[in-house]
């Protein structure tokens, strides 16, 4: 749900499944990376330029209870000095957790396609003194990452928005350094909130997409109340 938020890419935090829309295309036709249809964008009622509205959703006080950001980042076992991407970072909900994990010698790249969210994150980074975070605006179909340039990519509540996911996964694979990992966190099919049912992806489908892109993926036995966690190397 959040604007193409990694790289996070950590959205859909509080959207309900009451929105109506068609599911994103899986054909070869190019589409925006993040369609955001259950917050709505691209001609739908609510543009993600309305930062205040989505800040109230993505940074809602109760999100920590079910998103468990500290536990999720700990699971990633990031090394001090690592470079990590938050893909689809939205309002920057995960940035302080990631910044703390990689330390002052590390780097966090916060990527999103929505200009208003990018500006919001830049202000947040300055306000919170996150000197190891760089915020970037990226194209819908390309994260703009150099080959073998990052150690981890985190994509929270965003994968179901990406068009041409197999091709996009191949681009992320190319960006990973040896030993690096792509982490995908998304809503289960029976979660009480999140995207509309027709936009939800079964974890087995995500595994197939990542495998087709040349990654070795597995569903982790983690107990997030509303989501599953997939790690791909």
The 8 nearest C-alpha neighbors of each residue, nearest first, counted from 0:
[[11, 1, 10, 35, 38, 37, 2, 156],
 [0, 2, 10, 11, 89, 4, 3, 35],
 [3, 1, 4, 89, 113, 47, 87, 35],
 [4, 2, 87, 111, 8, 33, 112, 1],
 [87, 8, 88, 3, 89, 111, 2, 86],
 [86, 6, 7, 85, 8, 154, 153, 87],
 [86, 5, 85, 8, 87, 7, 110, 84],
 [5, 8, 154, 86, 9, 85, 155, 87],
 [87, 4, 86, 7, 5, 6, 88, 154],
 [10, 155, 7, 156, 88, 8, 4, 87],
 [9, 1, 11, 0, 156, 12, 157, 155],
 [0, 12, 10, 1, 14, 193, 156, 13],
 [11, 13, 57, 10, 14, 56, 0, 62],
 [12, 14, 56, 11, 15, 193, 57, 192],
 [15, 13, 193, 11, 192, 12, 37, 194],
 [14, 16, 192, 193, 17, 13, 194, 18],
 [15, 17, 195, 194, 18, 192, 193, 196],
 [16, 18, 15, 19, 195, 37, 194, 14],
 [19, 17, 16, 37, 195, 20, 15, 36],
 [20, 18, 17, 21, 195, 37, 16, 36],
 [21, 19, 22, 18, 36, 37, 195, 197],
 [20, 22, 23, 19, 197, 198, 36, 24],
 [21, 23, 198, 197, 20, 24, 36, 195],
 [24, 22, 25, 21, 162, 160, 198, 34],
 [23, 25, 26, 162, 22, 28, 30, 163],
 [24, 26, 163, 162, 23, 27, 164, 28],
 [27, 25, 28, 24, 163, 29, 162, 23],
 [26, 28, 29, 163, 25, 24, 162, 30],
 [29, 27, 26, 30, 24, 163, 25, 162],
 [28, 30, 27, 31, 162, 163, 140, 26],
 [31, 29, 162, 32, 28, 139, 140, 24],
 [32, 30, 139, 33, 34, 140, 162, 29],
 [33, 31, 139, 161, 140, 162, 30, 34],
 [32, 34, 160, 3, 161, 31, 35, 139],
 [33, 35, 160, 36, 31, 32, 40, 161],
 [36, 34, 0, 39, 38, 33, 37, 40],
 [35, 37, 39, 38, 34, 40, 20, 43],
 [36, 38, 39, 194, 35, 18, 0, 14],
 [39, 37, 36, 35, 0, 45, 14, 40],
 [40, 38, 36, 45, 43, 37, 35, 46],
 [39, 41, 46, 43, 42, 35, 36, 45],
 [42, 40, 43, 39, 34, 46, 36, 35],
 [41, 43, 40, 44, 39, 46, 45, 36],
 [42, 44, 39, 40, 41, 45, 36, 46],
 [45, 43, 39, 46, 42, 40, 38, 41],
 [46, 44, 39, 43, 40, 38, 47, 49],
 [45, 47, 40, 48, 39, 49, 44, 43],
 [48, 46, 49, 2, 40, 50, 45, 113],
 [47, 49, 115, 46, 50, 116, 113, 114],
 [50, 48, 47, 52, 51, 46, 53, 45],
 [51, 49, 53, 52, 48, 54, 47, 116],
 [52, 50, 54, 53, 49, 55, 48, 56],
 [53, 51, 50, 55, 54, 49, 56, 47],
 [52, 54, 56, 55, 50, 51, 57, 49],
 [53, 55, 51, 57, 56, 58, 52, 50],
 [54, 56, 53, 59, 52, 58, 57, 51],
 [57, 55, 53, 59, 13, 54, 58, 12],
 [58, 56, 12, 54, 59, 53, 55, 10],
 [57, 59, 54, 56, 55, 92, 60, 62],
 [58, 60, 56, 55, 62, 61, 57, 54],
 [61, 59, 62, 58, 63, 64, 55, 56],
 [60, 62, 63, 59, 64, 65, 58, 66],
 [63, 61, 64, 59, 60, 65, 66, 58],
 [62, 64, 67, 66, 61, 65, 68, 60],
 [65, 63, 62, 61, 67, 66, 60, 224],
 [64, 66, 67, 63, 224, 62, 223, 225],
 [65, 67, 63, 68, 62, 64, 223, 224],
 [68, 66, 63, 70, 65, 69, 64, 71],
 [69, 67, 71, 70, 66, 72, 63, 93],
 [68, 70, 72, 71, 67, 73, 96, 63],
 [71, 69, 73, 68, 67, 72, 74, 66],
 [70, 72, 68, 74, 73, 69, 67, 75],
 [71, 73, 75, 74, 69, 70, 68, 97],
 [74, 72, 70, 75, 71, 76, 69, 77],
 [75, 73, 71, 72, 76, 70, 77, 69],
 [74, 76, 72, 73, 77, 71, 182, 151],
 [77, 75, 74, 73, 78, 72, 100, 71],
 [78, 76, 75, 100, 101, 79, 81, 73],
 [77, 79, 81, 101, 80, 76, 100, 105],
 [80, 78, 101, 102, 81, 105, 100, 77],
 [105, 79, 81, 104, 101, 78, 102, 82],
 [82, 80, 105, 78, 101, 79, 150, 83],
 [81, 83, 106, 149, 150, 105, 107, 80],
 [84, 82, 151, 107, 152, 150, 149, 108],
 [83, 85, 152, 108, 6, 5, 107, 86],
 [5, 6, 86, 84, 7, 109, 153, 88],
 [6, 5, 8, 87, 85, 7, 4, 110],
 [4, 8, 3, 86, 88, 7, 6, 5],
 [4, 87, 89, 7, 8, 91, 85, 86],
 [90, 88, 4, 2, 1, 91, 87, 116],
 [89, 91, 120, 92, 116, 54, 88, 119],
 [92, 90, 94, 88, 89, 93, 120, 109],
 [91, 93, 90, 94, 58, 9, 57, 88],
 [94, 92, 96, 91, 95, 97, 68, 9],
 [95, 93, 97, 91, 96, 92, 98, 107],
 [94, 96, 98, 97, 93, 99, 129, 92],
 [97, 95, 99, 94, 98, 93, 100, 69],
 [96, 98, 100, 94, 99, 95, 93, 101],
 [99, 97, 95, 100, 96, 101, 94, 102],
 [98, 100, 102, 96, 97, 101, 95, 103],
 [99, 101, 97, 98, 102, 77, 96, 79],
 [102, 100, 79, 105, 80, 81, 98, 99],
 [101, 103, 99, 105, 79, 104, 100, 98],
 [102, 104, 105, 131, 101, 80, 130, 106],
 [105, 103, 80, 102, 79, 106, 101, 131],
 [80, 106, 104, 101, 81, 102, 103, 82],
 [105, 107, 82, 131, 132, 83, 81, 108],
 [106, 108, 132, 83, 84, 82, 98, 133],
 [107, 109, 84, 133, 134, 132, 85, 110],
 [108, 110, 134, 85, 88, 6, 84, 135],
 [111, 109, 6, 135, 86, 87, 88, 136],
 [112, 110, 3, 4, 87, 136, 113, 88],
 [111, 113, 3, 137, 136, 138, 139, 114],
 [112, 114, 116, 115, 111, 2, 117, 3],
 [115, 113, 117, 116, 112, 118, 136, 48],
 [116, 114, 48, 118, 117, 113, 119, 50],
 [117, 115, 119, 118, 113, 114, 89, 90],
 [116, 118, 114, 120, 119, 115, 136, 121],
 [117, 119, 121, 115, 116, 120, 114, 122],
 [118, 120, 116, 122, 117, 121, 115, 123],
 [121, 119, 123, 117, 122, 118, 91, 90],
 [120, 122, 118, 124, 123, 119, 134, 117],
 [121, 123, 125, 119, 120, 124, 126, 118],
 [124, 122, 120, 126, 121, 125, 127, 119],
 [123, 125, 129, 121, 127, 122, 126, 128],
 [126, 124, 128, 122, 123, 127, 121, 129],
 [125, 127, 123, 124, 128, 122, 129, 121],
 [126, 128, 124, 125, 129, 123, 95, 122],
 [129, 127, 125, 126, 130, 124, 123, 131],
 [130, 128, 124, 131, 127, 132, 125, 98],
 [129, 131, 132, 128, 124, 103, 125, 133],
 [130, 132, 106, 129, 103, 107, 98, 105],
 [133, 131, 107, 130, 129, 106, 108, 134],
 [132, 134, 108, 109, 107, 135, 131, 106],
 [135, 133, 109, 108, 110, 121, 132, 117],
 [136, 134, 110, 109, 137, 133, 111, 117],
 [135, 137, 111, 112, 110, 117, 114, 134],
 [138, 136, 112, 142, 111, 135, 110, 139],
 [137, 139, 141, 140, 112, 142, 136, 32],
 [140, 138, 32, 31, 141, 112, 137, 33],
 [139, 141, 32, 138, 31, 142, 167, 30],
 [140, 142, 143, 138, 139, 137, 167, 170],
 [143, 141, 144, 137, 138, 140, 110, 6],
 [142, 144, 141, 137, 145, 138, 170, 174],
 [145, 143, 142, 174, 146, 148, 171, 149],
 [144, 146, 148, 174, 147, 143, 173, 149],
 [145, 147, 174, 173, 148, 144, 175, 176],
 [148, 146, 176, 174, 175, 149, 173, 145],
 [147, 149, 146, 145, 174, 176, 175, 144],
 [150, 148, 82, 175, 176, 151, 83, 147],
 [151, 149, 179, 82, 176, 175, 83, 81],
 [152, 150, 83, 180, 179, 181, 149, 84],
 [151, 153, 84, 181, 83, 5, 182, 85],
 [152, 154, 5, 182, 85, 7, 84, 6],
 [5, 155, 153, 7, 183, 8, 86, 6],
 [154, 156, 9, 7, 184, 157, 8, 183],
 [157, 155, 185, 10, 9, 11, 184, 158],
 [156, 158, 8, 155, 160, 159, 154, 10],
 [157, 159, 160, 161, 156, 154, 183, 185],
 [158, 160, 157, 161, 200, 199, 198, 156],
 [161, 159, 33, 34, 158, 157, 35, 32],
 [162, 160, 32, 33, 158, 159, 164, 163],
 [161, 163, 164, 32, 30, 25, 24, 160],
 [164, 162, 166, 165, 25, 167, 27, 161],
 [163, 165, 167, 162, 166, 161, 168, 208],
 [166, 164, 168, 208, 167, 212, 163, 169],
 [167, 165, 169, 168, 164, 163, 170, 212],
 [166, 168, 164, 170, 169, 165, 163, 171],
 [167, 169, 171, 165, 170, 166, 164, 212],
 [170, 168, 212, 172, 166, 167, 171, 173],
 [171, 169, 167, 173, 168, 172, 174, 166],
 [170, 172, 168, 174, 173, 169, 167, 175],
 [173, 171, 169, 170, 175, 174, 168, 214],
 [172, 174, 170, 146, 171, 175, 147, 169],
 [175, 173, 146, 147, 171, 172, 148, 145],
 [176, 174, 147, 149, 179, 172, 173, 150],
 [175, 177, 147, 179, 150, 149, 148, 178],
 [178, 176, 179, 175, 147, 150, 232, 180],
 [177, 179, 176, 180, 232, 150, 175, 151],
 [180, 178, 150, 176, 175, 151, 177, 232],
 [181, 179, 232, 151, 231, 182, 152, 230],
 [180, 182, 152, 231, 151, 230, 153, 232],
 [183, 181, 230, 153, 229, 152, 154, 180],
 [182, 184, 154, 229, 228, 155, 153, 185],
 [185, 183, 155, 228, 227, 156, 154, 229],
 [186, 184, 156, 226, 227, 155, 183, 187],
 [185, 187, 226, 225, 190, 193, 188, 227],
 [188, 186, 226, 190, 189, 225, 227, 185],
 [187, 189, 190, 199, 186, 201, 196, 200],
 [188, 190, 187, 191, 225, 186, 192, 196],
 [189, 191, 225, 187, 192, 188, 186, 193],
 [192, 190, 189, 193, 225, 15, 16, 188],
 [193, 191, 15, 190, 16, 14, 13, 194],
 [192, 194, 14, 15, 11, 16, 186, 13],
 [193, 195, 16, 37, 198, 196, 199, 15],
 [194, 196, 16, 197, 198, 18, 17, 37],
 [197, 195, 199, 198, 194, 16, 188, 189],
 [196, 198, 195, 199, 22, 21, 194, 200],
 [199, 197, 22, 196, 195, 194, 159, 200],
 [200, 198, 196, 197, 188, 159, 194, 201],
 [201, 199, 202, 159, 204, 198, 205, 188],
 [200, 202, 204, 203, 199, 188, 205, 187],
 [203, 201, 205, 204, 206, 200, 227, 218],
 [202, 204, 206, 201, 205, 207, 200, 218],
 [205, 203, 207, 202, 201, 206, 208, 200],
 [204, 206, 202, 208, 207, 203, 209, 201],
 [205, 207, 203, 209, 204, 208, 216, 210],
 [206, 208, 210, 204, 205, 209, 211, 203],
 [209, 207, 205, 165, 211, 206, 210, 204],
 [210, 208, 212, 206, 211, 214, 207, 168],
 [209, 211, 214, 207, 213, 212, 208, 215],
 [210, 212, 208, 209, 213, 207, 165, 214],
 [213, 211, 169, 209, 210, 165, 214, 168],
 [214, 212, 210, 211, 209, 215, 169, 172],
 [215, 213, 210, 209, 232, 212, 231, 216],
 [216, 214, 232, 231, 210, 213, 217, 209],
 [217, 215, 231, 230, 206, 214, 232, 209],
 [216, 218, 230, 229, 219, 231, 206, 215],
 [219, 217, 229, 228, 230, 220, 216, 202],
 [220, 218, 221, 228, 229, 217, 230, 227],
 [219, 221, 218, 222, 228, 227, 229, 217],
 [222, 220, 219, 223, 228, 227, 218, 226],
 [223, 221, 224, 220, 227, 226, 225, 228],
 [222, 224, 226, 225, 221, 65, 227, 66],
 [225, 223, 65, 222, 226, 66, 190, 227],
 [226, 224, 190, 223, 186, 187, 65, 227],
 [225, 227, 186, 187, 185, 223, 224, 184],
 [226, 228, 184, 185, 187, 186, 223, 229],
 [227, 229, 184, 219, 183, 218, 230, 226],
 [230, 228, 218, 183, 217, 182, 219, 184],
 [229, 231, 182, 216, 217, 181, 183, 180],
 [232, 230, 216, 181, 215, 180, 214, 182],
 [231, 180, 215, 214, 179, 181, 216, 230]]
